[in-house]
Amino acid sequence: GRADPTPGDGGAPSRRPQSIELGEDDSSRLPPPSGEYGGGAAGPGGGLPYSMEAWLEEGEDCLVERIRNKFVTGDWGADGEDGEKEVFDKFEDLEAGERYGPNGEVIEDSDDEDGEGTEGMTDAELRDLNAKRKASKKSEFDDEYDDSKKGNVGKAGDEQAEGEYVEALKREKEARMRRNRDEFGVDGESGRIRYEGFRQGMYCRVRIDGVPAEFIESFDPRMPLVIGGLTPQETERGLIRCRFKKHRWHKKILKCNDPLVFSIGWRRFQSIPVFSTEDENGRYRYLKYTPEHMHCQAVFYGPQVPPNTGVLAIQRLSGNIPGFRISATGVVLELDASAKVVKKLKLVGQPTKIFKNTAFVTGMFNSELEVSRFEGASIRTVSGIRGQVKKSIREGQPGSFRATFEDKILMSDIIFCRTWVPVEIKNYYNPVTSLLSKSGVDGWRAMKPKAQLHVETQTPIEVNPDSIYKPIERKERTFNKLYVPKSVEANLPFASKRKEDKKRKKKSYVSKRAVVMDATEKKKYTFMQAVNTIKNEKKAKRKEKNAERRAARDKEQAKQDEKLDAARKARKRQHHRTEGKLEAAKERKRLRG
């Protein structure tokens, strides 16, 4: 560690004084002995001077850092066997009056714990700063105290420790709430989430397998996604029967077999409903349109859902639709694999031969097999005579049969048979995949109703001539007079016999006899004639006055009616003009899309 004397040219040591560099093994308090270096004087006592450059060096490999571990137990830079590391906090040298940090740095008096200087502060600011320091120290003490009390909770029978632990938790909660309130104001948790986002424990991570690539490509972060779960039964599809009602704010009634978009549970899909109503005998009768202000039954194909699930129906999701968009609402009643909806069908036939109460009927069936299927079925004529299908006959047109009736029918009677045929439910299911397209709902292709296709393609509506109502033309039938034989009439009671009065050729006695009045009767008769004449005269005058008054009133009423008609026509003309403008605006809006 000492510096050797520098040799001269001839190998002898130099006589000029040399400085001494001290190392780790040298003592800074004792000078080297005299004469150690060629008999020269030593150190401050007349020998070589000390060199302090090694002590003033800085850095990790300097002399001071190398000998630092000599003055403590253990090594500051190495971990112990148990993996623990000694940590030093701030300390203050009371003799020197200086403060040092954990790494030995000197903390000046002008720096406080918050790193803010007190120079230039007013008295009020200093008081606030001291109050903050006091509050922070108190909180540190409370934390240390609470930690010590929390460690005593596990001791059995220590009720006081448990109470202190609860109080410590309350103080922690109040301090945390106070800090949040000071930081985020009245917003509280919502403001905190807005600034720092969702913390751990406030969200969950979900892994979804089988996601289409189109969903990732067209994902819009501004549109929230609702994640739900389905039971194993809800993954199957079948027929759903629900109680259905047109929404009161929807303008038009709904037509059967027109596609609708249903929103049921977690799903939105398009299907084709069939409407029906339940009769008293439990039959579900087919309906062509929904009732105006009543519930009906609707059956459609879709994913199975639990009963009592709400149903929402919309005709169209895209496009500019005027009016209320929700078409109908309902609730699921039951799930079934087959439908029980039936439709009324009338089979019509005409009689070919009539034998008293028996008749041969043709035109109702097409083969003997159909007749055998309907043997025993009830039939009826338009006039109300009931009958029954008996057996098929080989004569005449195929499908002819023999039938019996309650009474003899006529050749002009029309015979019909009321039957019920099941209605087929179309298994159509089209889920709404608006999230798989960048254009949203407009990118999803849905089935369009027939009326919408007629409007878009400007195709005229097909008219079936047989469906057009025509005026009913019936020939007048003349019936012969009832003829009762005399032998039968003779045996009838007097009340049932005909009473025919023959015309008299001569006048009767009552009409031919003359009445002769005496003087008193003549006076009475003359007086009554005069009274009746006066009465008739008054009645004629009153009738004439009433007629004149009625004519004047009719004339005045005609003038008022003329004024009212003019005002009514003007009001009706203005109403029709306004309606026409509204209809034209709706048509232009619909054509624009």
Residue pairs with C-beta under 8 A, 6 or more apart in sequence:
1 21
1 22
1 23
1 24
1 25
1 26
2 20
2 21
2 23
2 26
2 32
2 37
3 18
3 19
3 20
3 21
5 13
5 14
5 18
5 37
5 38
6 13
6 14
6 18
7 13
7 14
8 14
13 37
13 38
17 40
17 48
17 49
18 37
18 48
19 48
19 49
19 50
19 51
20 32
20 43
20 48
20 49
20 50
20 51
21 51
21 53
21 54
22 28
22 50
22 51
22 54
22 55
23 54
23 63
24 63
24 66
24 67
28 50
31 42
31 43
31 44
31 45
31 47
32 42
32 43
32 47
32 48
33 42
34 40
34 41
34 42
34 45
34 46
34 47
35 42
36 42
37 48
40 47
40 48
41 47
41 48
42 48
43 49
43 50
44 50
54 62
54 63
55 63
55 64
57 63
57 64
59 65
68 76
69 75
69 76
69 77
74 80
74 86
76 86
79 85
87 102
88 102
89 102
90 99
90 100
90 101
90 102
90 107
91 99
91 100
92 98
92 99
92 100
93 99
93 100
98 106
98 107
99 106
99 107
99 109
100 106
100 107
101 107
110 117
110 118
110 119
111 117
112 118
112 129
112 133
113 133
113 136
114 132
116 129
118 126
118 129
121 129
139 175
142 168
142 171
145 168
146 165
146 168
146 171
146 172
149 161
149 164
149 165
149 168
150 165
150 168
152 158
152 161
152 164
152 165
153 161
153 162
153 165
155 161
180 188
180 189
180 192
181 188
183 192
184 191
184 192
184 195
185 191
187 194
193 202
206 227
212 436
214 436
214 437
215 435
215 436
217 438
218 435
218 436
218 437
218 438
219 435
225 435
226 266
228 265
228 266
230 266
233 304
234 265
234 303
234 304
234 305
234 306
235 303
236 303
236 304
237 301
237 302
237 303
237 304
237 429
238 301
238 302
238 304
238 335
238 336
238 337
239 299
239 300
239 301
239 335
239 336
239 337
239 338
239 339
239 425
240 264
240 299
240 300
240 301
240 302
240 304
240 305
240 332
240 335
241 297
241 298
241 299
241 332
241 333
241 334
241 335
241 336
241 339
242 297
242 298
242 299
242 311
242 330
242 331
242 332
242 333
243 295
243 296
243 297
243 298
243 330
243 331
243 333
244 273
244 275
244 290
244 295
244 296
244 297
244 298
244 311
244 313
244 328
244 329
244 330
245 290
245 294
245 295
245 296
245 328
245 329
245 330
246 253
246 254
246 290
246 291
246 292
246 327
246 328
247 324
247 326
247 327
247 328
247 329
248 293
249 323
249 324
249 326
250 323
250 324
250 326
250 327
250 328
251 323
251 324
253 289
253 290
253 291
253 292
254 260
254 275
254 289
254 290
254 313
254 315
254 327
254 328
255 288
255 289
255 449
256 273
256 274
256 275
256 286
256 287
256 288
256 289
257 272
257 273
257 274
257 426
258 272
258 315
258 449
258 450
258 451
259 270
259 271
259 272
259 428
259 446
259 447
259 448
259 449
260 270
260 271
260 272
260 273
260 300
260 313
260 314
260 315
260 327
260 328
261 268
261 269
261 270
261 313
261 314
261 315
261 316
261 317
261 432
261 446
262 268
262 269
262 270
262 271
262 300
262 302
262 311
262 312
262 313
263 311
263 312
263 313
263 314
264 302
264 303
264 305
264 309
264 310
264 311
264 312
264 332
265 305
265 309
267 302
267 303
267 431
268 431
268 432
269 302
269 303
269 429
269 430
269 431
269 432
270 428
270 429
270 430
270 431
270 432
270 446
270 447
271 300
271 301
271 302
271 428
271 429
271 430
272 300
272 301
272 425
272 426
272 428
272 447
273 298
273 299
273 300
273 313
274 286
274 298
274 299
274 300
274 339
274 341
274 423
274 425
275 286
275 287
275 288
275 289
275 290
275 296
275 297
275 298
276 284
276 285
276 286
276 287
276 296
276 297
276 298
276 299
276 341
276 423
277 284
277 285
277 287
277 291
277 296
277 297
278 284
278 285
278 297
279 285
283 342
283 420
284 297
284 340
284 341
284 342
285 341
285 342
285 343
285 344
286 341
286 342
286 343
286 344
286 423
287 296
290 296
290 328
295 330
297 333
297 341
298 330
299 339
299 341
299 425
300 425
301 425
301 426
301 427
301 428
301 429
302 429
303 429
304 335
305 332
305 335
306 332
307 332
307 333
307 334
307 335
308 331
308 332
309 331
309 332
310 329
310 330
310 331
310 332
311 328
311 329
311 330
311 331
311 332
312 326
312 328
312 329
313 326
313 327
313 328
313 329
313 330
314 325
314 326
314 327
315 321
315 325
315 327
315 449
316 325
316 446
316 452
317 432
317 434
317 441
317 444
317 446
318 441
318 442
318 444
318 446
319 593
320 589
320 590
320 592
320 593
322 586
322 589
322 590
339 422
339 423
339 424
339 425
340 422
341 422
341 423
341 425
342 420
342 421
342 422
342 423
343 420
343 421
343 422
343 423
344 418
344 419
344 420
345 418
345 419
345 420
345 421
346 416
346 417
346 418
346 419
347 364
347 365
347 416
347 417
347 419
348 363
348 364
348 414
348 415
348 416
349 361
349 362
349 363
349 364
349 365
349 414
349 415
349 416
349 417
350 361
350 362
350 363
350 414
350 415
351 359
351 360
351 361
351 409
351 411
351 413
351 415
352 359
352 360
352 361
352 362
352 396
352 400
353 359
353 360
354 360
354 408
354 409
354 410
354 411
356 408
357 404
357 405
357 406
357 407
357 408
358 402
358 403
358 404
358 405
359 387
359 402
359 403
359 404
359 405
359 409
359 415
360 393
360 395
360 396
360 400
360 401
360 402
360 403
361 379
361 400
361 401
361 402
361 403
361 415
362 396
362 397
362 399
362 400
363 397
363 399
364 399
364 401
364 415
364 417
365 371
365 374
365 399
365 401
366 398
366 399
367 398
367 399
368 392
368 398
368 399
370 399
371 389
371 391
371 392
371 399
371 401
372 392
374 389
374 417
374 419
375 389
375 390
375 391
376 388
376 389
377 388
377 389
377 417
377 419
378 386
378 387
378 388
378 417
378 418
379 386
379 387
379 388
379 389
379 403
379 415
379 416
379 417
380 386
380 387
380 415
380 416
380 417
380 418
381 387
381 405
381 409
381 413
381 414
381 415
381 416
382 413
382 414
382 416
383 409
383 410
383 413
385 405
385 406
385 407
385 409
385 413
386 405
386 406
387 403
387 404
387 405
387 406
387 409
387 415
388 403
388 404
389 401
389 403
389 417
390 401
390 402
390 403
390 404
391 401
391 402
392 399
392 400
392 401
392 402
393 400
393 401
393 402
403 415
409 415
428 447
430 446
430 447
432 441
432 444
432 446
433 444
434 440
434 441
434 443
434 444
436 443
436 444
437 443
437 444
448 456
453 459
454 460
454 461
455 590
484 492
484 498
489 497
489 498
517 525
